[in-house]
Amino acid sequence: MSDFDLIVIGAGPGGYVSAIRAAQLGMKVACVDKRTTLGGTCLNVGCIPSKALLNSSEKYADAANGKLDDLGISFGKVKLDLKAMMASKDKIVKGLTGGIDMLFAKNKVTRLTGTAMITKPGEVTLTDGPDKGVYQASKILIASGSVPTSLPNVDIDEKKIVSSTGALALTEVPKKLVVIGAGYIGLEMGCVWSRLGAEVEVIEYLPRILPGMDNEVATKFKSLMTKQGLTFTMSTAVTSAKATAKGVTLTVTDADGSNERDISCDIALVSVGRKAATEQLGLDKLGISLTARGQIIVDEDFETNIEGIYAIGDVIEGPMLAHKAEEDGVACVEIMAGMAGHVDYDHVPGIVYTSPEVATLGMTEEALKDSGIAYNKGSFPFLANSRAKATGHTDGFVKMLACAKTDRVLGVHIIGHEAGTLIHECATAMAFGASSEDIARTCHGHPTMNEAVKEAALAVDKRAIHI
C-alpha cells in the first residue's frame, strides 16, 4: 500500500494548486518543498514581493517627485524608510505563504519539508530536512519550478552581483544599478530601484527590449521608461563581471564582439532568463527524457516517458509564468482523475507590472506577418479615454488584431494603467472565439479604462467614436 496517491514535488503556484485540486478530487496527497515556507519562488522571492515593492516604490516616487501637487496634495520633504518598506513586503509574503498552510490543512494535504529525489517510479526520498525519509506514491508530479540563469564569467553572489532574489533584499539604494537583460523581471526591478533614487542602466544583447512581445508596444514602453529615468544600452553583450571593494566592474562589447569597454556600478542585477530546477531530482538515473534546454518532455496528459511520473509548469516547455503553471497543474490532476483537463496555451497573458503596465495576449503583429495571416488592426490611445484623463493615467494604448476573413480576435496588446487587469476581458472573449465585433457590441461601463478596449475593437472596423 502506497503512503499517498500523489506526491507533488514543489510547493510553488503549480505545485500547491495541483496538490489542493488533487485533494478535492479525493486523492491522498503530499506536497514536498525544501523551503520552510510554502509558495515557491513566486510567493517567497518572486511575483509577490516584487509587486509589493513596485506598489510601494510607485507611491514613494509620486509623493517625492511632486506628482500629486496638481491634485492639491502637497508634502513637505518626503523621506524613504527602506527598512520599513522591506518589512511591509515581508509581511505581505508571510501572510500569503501562511495562507497556503491553512489551505493545505483545510484540504488535508500533507506537507513535507526537505530536498526531494525520485529514487524509482512510485518512490520519493527526502535526503534532508525534518521529514527526511522514503515515501511511496501511486503517482509523482514534478512541479519544482525554475531558477535564475547567468552568463559565462558572471558569478551571482547575491551581494553585489545579484539575481532577482538579491534585488528584492537590498539593504540600501545603490547609487547605480545595472540590469543585465531587458525582459519582464529586469525591467520591473529596474523600475523599483530607479523610483527609490538609483541610477539605472539596462544592458540588452538584442536591439530591442521585451523579446517576443509585440514590437510596437515594446518600442512605446521603452520610450516611456526612458522618460522615467532608465537608460538603455542595446545590442550589447556582457562578457564578464567582477565584484570589487567599490562595487562591480562589467566588461561589455557590442553584440558582434567589437568595442570592448568597462562599465562600473554598485550593484549588477543579472536577469537573462531562468532554467528548469531539476538537477537534484535524479532524472538521469530514471531515464526521463529532456529537451535540449533541460526541460522535461511530457505527453498531452503531462506524463513523462516513465509511467506514473508527471511534470508541469516551468520544468516543461511553455512560458515560465505562475498562472500557466497553475493551469497545467489543475489540468494534470484532473486528467489523473479521469476528467477532461485542458490548458489553452494560445491565451496565456503576459504582463509587466511597471507603471504603466504592459499586457499581451495571443499573436503579435510580427507573428501574424510571419505566418502570412491577413489581419485588421484597431488601436485606441488612453489619452482619449475619459477615465484615464480623470485619473492622470493617459500613457499608452490598446491594440487589437483580428482575422481579416473571420474577424476573430487573434491578439490584444495593451500598454497602460492596469493593463494586466484589462487584458482579462479580452482573454475571456478570445477563449470563446469572439470577434472584434462581439467586443465592440458589448456595452462597457462609463467612465472606465475598459472603454479603450471597446474603442480598439471599433477601430478594427475603422469606426472608433472618440478618435
C-alpha positions, -999 to 999 in steps of 0.1 A, spaced: 0 0 0 14 34 -10 17 62 15 0 85 -9 -20 85 -41 1 115 -53 33 132 -42 38 167 -56 74 179 -57 74 217 -53 51 240 -34 50 269 -59 19 280 -77 19 250 -99 26 225 -71 4 238 -43 -26 243 -67 -21 208 -80 -20 194 -45 -52 211 -34 -71 202 -66 -60 166 -63 -72 165 -27 -105 180 -38 -108 151 -62 -104 126 -34 -67 118 -36 -44 113 -6 -18 139 -14 16 151 -1 34 182 -13 72 184 -8 93 215 -8 128 223 5 117 257 18 103 261 52 76 283 38 52 274 10 45 292 -22 78 286 -41 98 313 -58 66 332 -68 54 339 -33 87 340 -15 112 357 -38 94 365 -70 59 376 -81 45 387 -48 75 406 -31 83 423 -64 47 435 -68 47 448 -32 79 468 -39 65 480 -72 35 493 -54 53 510 -25 81 525 -47 55 540 -70 37 556 -41 70 570 -28 80 583 -62 46 600 -67 50 618 -33 87 626 -36 85 639 -72 56 663 -67 33 643 -90 4 648 -66 8 686 -65 -16 692 -93 -43 673 -74 -40 696 -45 -20 672 -24 14 686 -12 40 672 11 70 685 29 103 667 24 95 630 17 117 605 34 124 570 23 125 543 51 138 514 31 138 491 61 101 497 67 93 492 31 111 459 31 93 449 63 60 457 47 69 435 17 79 407 41 47 410 60 27 405 28 48 375 18 44 359 53 6 364 52 2 347 18 26 318 25 9 312 58 -24 312 39 -13 282 18 -6 263 51 -42 270 60 -54 258 26 -33 226 30 -48 219 64 -84 226 51 -79 202 21 -60 176 41 -28 179 21 2 165 39 31 189 39 67 175 37 98 196 41 131 185 26 150 181 -7 133 155 -29 148 129 -51 128 104 -72 147 71 -64 124 50 -86 89 52 -100 65 55 -72 92 64 -46 103 98 -34 132 101 -10 138 133 11 175 135 15 174 161 42 151 183 63 127 175 92 108 149 71 138 131 58 129 96 47 114 74 19 77 79 8 57 58 -16 30 71 -40 10 58 -69 18 89 -89 45 116 -87 41 151 -101 72 173 -107 65 209 -101 99 221 -90 98 253 -109 129 272 -122 159 291 -110 177 321 -125 204 316 -151 235 336 -155 262 343 -182 297 329 -186 322 348 -163 293 363 -144 290 347 -110 260 356 -89 269 362 -52 235 378 -42 255 407 -26 269 428 -55 261 406 -84 225 396 -78 196 377 -93 161 389 -87 162 373 -53 190 395 -42 175 426 -59 144 421 -36 165 423 -5 190 451 -9 196 470 23 203 503 7 196 521 -25 225 517 -49 239 548 -65 240 529 -98 223 497 -107 230 479 -140 203 455 -151 216 428 -175 187 418 -196 156 438 -207 129 412 -200 100 413 -177 118 408 -144 148 431 -151 126 460 -161 103 456 -131 132 456 -106 149 484 -125 118 505 -121 117 498 -83 152 510 -77 150 539 -101 120 552 -83 138 549 -50 167 570 -63 191 547 -81 206 555 -115 195 525 -136 211 514 -168 197 484 -187 220 464 -209 204 442 -235 221 419 -261 193 423 -286 184 456 -304 150 458 -286 135 452 -252 109 426 -241 118 399 -267 88 381 -280 64 409 -272 46 430 -299 73 453 -312 51 484 -314 42 480 -277 78 473 -267 90 504 -286 65 526 -269 73 511 -235 110 518 -239 103 554 -246 81 557 -215 108 540 -193 134 564 -207 112 594 -197 110 578 -162 148 579 -159 160 544 -171 188 544 -197 192 516 -222 223 502 -238 211 480 -266 229 454 -289 255 450 -261 269 418 -246 282 414 -211 313 392 -213 323 393 -176 315 408 -142 339 413 -113 329 423 -78 353 448 -62 356 466 -29 338 496 -45 311 477 -65 311 458 -98 330 462 -130 313 448 -161 332 442 -193 310 446 -223 312 446 -261 290 454 -290 268 424 -299 293 415 -327 321 413 -302 338 446 -310 344 477 -290 353 462 -256 348 485 -227 341 486 -189 310 498 -171 311 504 -133 282 502 -109 273 495 -73 250 465 -80 246 444 -111 213 426 -115 215 395 -138 181 390 -154 188 369 -185 163 342 -180 155 311 -160 161 273 -163 142 243 -151 150 234 -115 155 196 -119 192 190 -111 186 172 -77 157 151 -87 176 121 -101 161 123 -136 192 110 -153 191 77 -134 154 74 -140 159 79 -177 134 107 -180 136 124 -214 146 161 -215 147 188 -242 179 204 -253 172 232 -228 169 207 -200 131 208 -197 111 176 -191 93 162 -221 57 152 -214 27 140 -235 -7 156 -238 -15 142 -203 16 158 -187 31 123 -182 68 117 -188 82 87 -207 83 70 -173 48 57 -164 34 74 -133 57 104 -133 43 137 -144 56 172 -148 41 207 -151 50 244 -150 84 258 -155 100 223 -158 82 217 -191 80 237 -223 60 269 -225 61 303 -208 76 303 -173 47 320 -157 30 312 -124 -5 313 -139 5 289 -167 19 265 -140 -14 267 -121 -34 258 -152 -10 229 -160 -14 216 -125 -52 216 -124 -54 200 -159 -28 174 -150 -45 161 -118 -80 163 -134 -67 140 -162 -53 117 -135 -88 115 -121 -103 106 -154 -116 141 -162 -110 162 -194 -83 186 -182 -72 212 -207 -50 243 -210 -55 269 -237 -19 278 -244 -29 303 -271 -44 325 -245 -19 328 -216 -15 365 -207 20 380 -203 22 410 -180 49 435 -170 38 452 -137 55 485 -141 38 519 -144 23 519 -169 18 481 -171 22 461 -203 -1 432 -211 0 409 -241 -23 381 -253 -24 359 -284 -4 366 -315 18 397 -321 16 417 -353 51 403 -362 39 367 -357 8 373 -379 30 387 -407 55 359 -404 26 334 -406 11 351 -436 -22 356 -418 -42 386 -432 -54 408 -403 -70 441 -394 -57 463 -366 -75 486 -343 -57 509 -318 -70 534 -293 -49 557 -271 -57 562 -234 -52 599 -239 -87 599 -254 -102 578 -226 -122 599 -201 -113 577 -170 -77 578 -179 -78 616 -182 -97 619 -148 -71 597 -130 -40 610 -148 -31 577 -165 -31 587 -201 1 569 -213 -3 540 -237 -29 524 -259 -49 493 -266 -41 474 -298 -64 447 -312 -56 424 -341 -84 404 -358 -85 380 -387 -93 398 -419 -116 370 -431 -135 360 -399 -129 390 -376 -119 366 -348 -96 383 -324 -61 369 -327 -42 392 -304 -45 421 -279 -17 442 -267 -20 469 -241 3 494 -225 -14 515 -199 -26 518 -163 -39 484 -150 -32 468 -184 -28 435 -166 -64 437 -154 -78 450 -187 -63 421 -207 -86 396 -190 -117 409 -206 -100 400 -239 -88 367 -225 -124 356 -218 -136 369 -251 -109 352 -271 -114 319 -252 -149 318 -266 -138 327 -301 -150 363 -300 -148 386 -330 -138 423 -326 -174 430 -335 -185 410 -304 -164 432 -281 -174 463 -299 -211 455 -295 -207 447 -258 -218 476 -235 -189 489 -214 -195 510 -183 -186 547 -185 -162 561 -174 -139 531 -173 -105 522 -187 -122 492 -204 -139 516 -228 -105 518 -245 -108 481 -253 -142 486 -268 -129 516 -289 -99 495 -301 -124 468 -312 -144 495 -330 -112 508 -346 -106 473 -362 -135 483 -385 -124 519 -386 -154 532 -366 -139 543 -333 -160 571 -318 -136 591 -297 -107 595 -321 
